Amino acid sequence: MIQRLVDKIINRQIKNKTILENEVNIYRYGYFLLFEILINIIISIFIGMMFRDMETILVFLFMYVPLRTYSGGWHANKLWKCTLISNLILVIAEVIINYWIEYISVTNGLFVAIWCVVLILVFSPVDTETKILNEVEKKIYKRKTYVIAMIQICIMCFCIVFSKNKYSIIIEYTYFIQALMLIVEKIKRCSKIKIKY
C-alpha cells in the first residue's frame, strides 16, 4: 500500500520534472521513511488516547528516539513488523505505568537501569545492514550516545529524588528496551543467523 503510494508520488514528480531519474531512489527512501513515521505517530496517538495517557507515550518517545538514533540496534526487516513491535513496546509501557507501577521498586528499577546503561554504553553504536557506519561515524555516535545517556541519567535521578516515579520508570523502561535491541542485534551478528522478525 505504502509502496504504491510512494510510486504514484514519484511517478508524478518525474512526469512534472520536479525530480530527476537518478534521484528516484533517494526520494523513494525519503517518502517511505516519512510514511513510516506518520503511521507510527498516528498509532502512538491512538495508543495514548486508548489508555487516556499521552504523557507516557510522549515521555517514552522523547527519551527513546534520541538514544535509539545514535546507539542503533536490531531492526525489523519489514515495515509491518517494525510498526507492530514499536507499538507493542508502547502498549507495554502504558500497561507498566497504568497497572503495574505500584509493584515496581525504585531501587530495583534503578539497579536494572544502571545495568542497561552499562550495556548500552559498551555495545553502542551497533550499525545495521541498512545503516553501516564507518569508524569516524562510530566514534561520533558513541560520543552522542554517551552524552544522551548521561543527560537522561541526570533526569532520572532528578525524578527519583523528587518522587516522580512515573517518569523514572519510563526512563528505566527506555534503557531496558534499548539494551534489549542492542543485545538482539549483537547475538544476531555473533551467531550469523538471520533473525526474521
Residue pairs with C-beta under 8 A, 6 or more apart in sequence:
2 32
2 35
2 36
2 39
2 79
3 32
5 35
6 28
6 31
6 32
6 35
7 28
9 31
10 19
10 24
10 27
10 28
10 31
13 19
13 27
14 21
14 24
19 27
32 79
36 79
36 82
36 83
39 83
40 83
40 86
40 87
43 83
43 87
44 57
44 61
44 87
44 90
45 54
45 57
47 57
47 87
47 90
47 91
47 94
48 54
48 55
48 56
48 57
48 58
48 94
51 94
51 98
53 94
53 97
53 98
55 166
56 93
56 94
56 97
56 98
56 166
56 170
57 90
57 93
57 94
59 167
59 170
59 171
60 90
60 93
60 170
60 173
60 174
63 152
63 155
63 170
63 171
63 174
64 174
64 177
64 178
66 148
67 120
67 145
67 148
67 149
67 152
67 174
67 175
67 178
68 178
68 181
70 124
70 125
70 141
70 144
70 145
70 148
71 120
71 123
71 124
71 125
71 126
71 141
71 145
71 178
71 182
72 124
72 125
72 126
72 127
72 128
72 131
72 133
72 141
72 182
72 185
73 126
73 128
73 178
73 181
73 182
73 184
73 185
74 128
74 181
74 182
74 184
74 185
74 188
74 195
75 82
75 128
75 130
75 185
76 82
76 84
76 85
76 197
77 196
77 197
81 197
85 197
89 177
92 173
93 170
93 173
96 104
96 169
96 173
97 166
97 169
97 170
101 165
101 166
101 169
104 165
104 169
106 160
106 165
106 168
109 168
109 169
109 172
110 156
110 160
110 168
110 172
112 172
112 175
112 176
113 156
113 171
113 172
113 175
113 176
115 179
116 172
116 175
116 176
116 178
116 179
117 149
117 153
117 175
117 179
119 179
119 182
119 183
120 145
120 149
120 175
120 178
120 179
120 182
121 145
121 146
121 149
123 179
123 182
123 183
123 186
124 141
124 142
124 145
124 182
125 133
125 137
125 138
125 141
125 142
125 145
126 182
126 185
126 186
127 133
127 138
128 185
133 141
152 171
152 174
152 175
155 167
155 171
156 167
156 168
156 171
156 172
158 164
159 165
159 167
159 168
159 171
160 168
184 195
188 194
188 195
